[in-house]
Amino acid sequence: MNKNNGTVMKLAQTALLAALCYVSFTFLQIKIPMPGGDATSLHIGNAFCVLGALLLGGWYGGLAGAIGMTFADILDPIYITGAPKTFVLKLCIGLIVGLVAHRIAKIDESSDKKYIFKWSVIASVAGLGFNVIADPIVGYFYKQIILGQPQEMASVLAKWSTATTFVNAVVSTVLVAVIYNALRPVLLRSGLLVKKEAHS
């Protein structure tokens, strides 16, 4: 496969994963209303961001999550104000997962199933663990400084966000471990898994 065809395939796969992020967050979430008309939610949208980073590399996976989840926020009246924060955080999740999986562990160069499974889980935990810490903290200051929300309301939302983000991270890690390790060999055999670039 030449470079141009590989890039087109990666972009198409990124678009597909962005759509999965959007659909899973928009239609499969359990929304928990918060004081002041805000909300937090249980969802698996981040799983497809992580899956994208494992399959395609950090930048592509991060962009899939950032684009898909940001569109989901923009089209939801409750979450629309948080769209910029979502874009940055989801991009960071992808970049961290890509860094651990492809730069550190180089899983795309291995054929050892146990090694790949172990490092796909470690990479998922790294990216989603970052989100568990960053989402409530960034959200707290974003709500206060950018949106002018009272400190008490921002604090309550941050505490609930910590809990839901942790649950989301655990569920997403299990889901990604199963899907990625089942999907990877199939995509390799079919020629649909494009080799990552060094900067992925």
C-alpha positions in Angstrom: 0.0 0.0 0.0 1.5 3.4 -1.0 1.7 6.3 1.4 -1.2 8.2 -0.1 -3.6 5.2 0.0 -2.4 4.6 3.6 -3.2 8.2 4.6 -6.6 8.1 3.0 -7.4 4.8 4.8 -6.3 6.3 8.1 -8.4 9.4 7.6 -11.4 7.2 6.8 -10.9 5.0 9.9 -10.4 8.2 12.0 -13.8 9.5 10.7 -15.4 6.1 11.5 -14.0 6.2 15.1 -15.1 9.8 15.5 -18.6 8.8 14.5 -18.5 5.9 17.0 -17.3 8.4 19.7 -20.3 10.7 18.8 -22.9 7.9 18.7 -21.8 6.1 21.9 -21.7 9.4 23.9 -24.9 10.8 22.4 -27.1 7.8 22.5 -25.6 5.4 25.0 -24.9 7.7 27.9 -26.6 7.8 31.3 -26.9 11.5 32.1 -26.8 12.6 35.8 -28.3 16.1 36.3 -26.4 18.5 38.5 -27.3 21.8 40.2 -27.6 24.8 38.0 -28.7 22.9 34.9 -25.4 21.2 34.5 -24.7 17.4 34.2 -22.2 14.6 34.2 -22.6 11.3 32.6 -21.7 7.6 32.4 -20.6 6.7 28.8 -18.2 4.7 26.7 -17.2 7.5 24.2 -13.6 7.6 25.5 -13.2 3.9 24.6 -13.3 4.7 20.9 -10.8 7.5 21.3 -8.4 5.0 23.0 -9.1 2.3 20.4 -8.3 4.8 17.7 -5.0 5.6 19.3 -4.1 1.9 19.6 -5.1 1.1 16.0 -4.0 4.3 14.2 -1.6 6.1 16.5 -1.9 8.9 19.0 -2.7 11.8 16.7 -5.4 10.0 14.7 -7.0 8.5 17.8 -6.9 11.7 19.6 -8.5 13.6 16.7 -11.2 10.9 16.4 -12.1 11.4 20.1 -11.7 15.2 20.0 -13.9 15.6 16.9 -16.5 13.0 17.8 -17.0 14.1 21.4 -16.8 17.8 20.7 -19.6 17.5 18.1 -21.6 15.5 20.7 -21.1 18.4 23.1 -21.9 21.1 20.6 -25.2 19.4 19.7 -26.2 19.0 23.4 -27.6 22.2 25.1 -26.2 21.1 28.5 -22.7 20.3 27.3 -22.2 22.9 24.5 -20.2 25.3 26.7 -17.7 22.6 27.6 -16.9 21.7 24.0 -13.4 23.5 23.9 -12.4 21.6 27.1 -13.6 18.3 25.6 -11.6 18.8 22.4 -8.3 19.4 24.3 -8.8 16.6 26.8 -9.8 13.9 24.2 -6.8 14.9 22.0 -4.6 14.5 25.1 -6.0 11.0 25.8 -5.2 9.9 22.3 -1.7 11.3 22.4 -0.9 9.7 25.8 -2.2 6.3 24.6 -0.3 6.6 21.4 2.9 7.6 23.2 2.8 4.6 25.6 1.6 2.0 23.0 3.7 3.0 20.0 6.6 5.1 21.1 7.4 3.2 24.3 6.1 -0.3 23.8 6.1 -0.4 20.0 3.2 -2.8 20.0 2.7 -2.4 16.2 6.1 -4.1 15.7 5.3 -7.1 17.9 3.5 -10.3 17.3 3.5 -11.5 20.9 -0.2 -11.6 21.9 0.5 -11.4 25.6 2.9 -8.5 25.2 0.4 -6.6 23.0 -2.4 -7.3 25.4 -0.4 -6.1 28.4 0.8 -2.9 26.8 -2.6 -2.1 25.2 -4.1 -2.2 28.8 -1.2 -0.2 30.2 -1.6 2.4 27.4 -5.4 2.6 28.0 -4.9 3.0 31.7 -2.3 5.8 31.1 -4.6 7.8 28.8 -7.8 7.2 30.8 -6.0 7.7 34.1 -4.9 11.1 32.9 -8.5 11.9 32.1 -9.8 10.8 35.5 -7.4 13.4 37.0 -7.5 16.1 34.4 -11.2 16.2 33.6 -12.5 17.3 37.0 -9.6 19.6 37.7 -9.7 21.3 34.2 -13.5 21.3 34.4 -13.5 23.0 37.8 -11.3 25.9 36.7 -13.0 26.1 33.3 -16.4 26.4 34.9 -15.2 29.1 37.3 -12.8 31.2 35.3 -14.2 30.9 31.7 -17.9 30.4 32.4 -18.1 32.3 35.7 -19.8 29.5 37.6 -20.0 29.9 41.4 -17.2 28.0 43.3 -19.7 25.8 45.2 -21.4 24.6 42.0 -18.1 24.0 40.2 -16.9 22.1 43.2 -19.9 19.8 43.4 -19.7 19.1 39.7 -16.0 18.3 39.9 -16.6 15.8 42.7 -19.3 14.0 40.7 -17.2 14.2 37.6 -14.4 12.5 39.3 -16.7 9.6 40.2 -18.3 9.2 36.8 -15.0 9.7 35.0 -13.4 6.9 37.0 -16.3 4.5 36.3 -16.1 5.4 32.6 -12.4 4.8 32.6 -12.7 1.3 34.1 -15.5 0.2 31.8 -13.7 1.7 28.7 -10.4 0.0 29.6 -12.0 -3.4 29.8 -14.0 -2.7 26.6 -10.9 -1.5 24.7 -8.8 -4.5 25.9 -11.3 -6.9 24.5 -12.1 -5.1 21.2 -8.5 -4.1 20.3 -7.0 -7.5 20.9 -9.8 -9.2 19.0 -9.8 -6.7 16.1 -6.1 -6.2 15.6 -5.3 -9.7 14.1 -8.4 -9.4 11.8 -7.4 -6.0 10.5 -3.7 -7.1 10.0 -4.8 -10.2 7.9 -7.2 -8.1 5.8 -4.6 -5.4 5.2 -6.7 -2.7 6.8 -4.3 -1.8 9.6 -1.9 0.8 8.3 1.6 0.8 10.0 2.0 3.7 12.4 4.5 6.5 11.6 7.3 7.2 14.0 5.6 10.3 15.3 2.3 8.5 16.1 
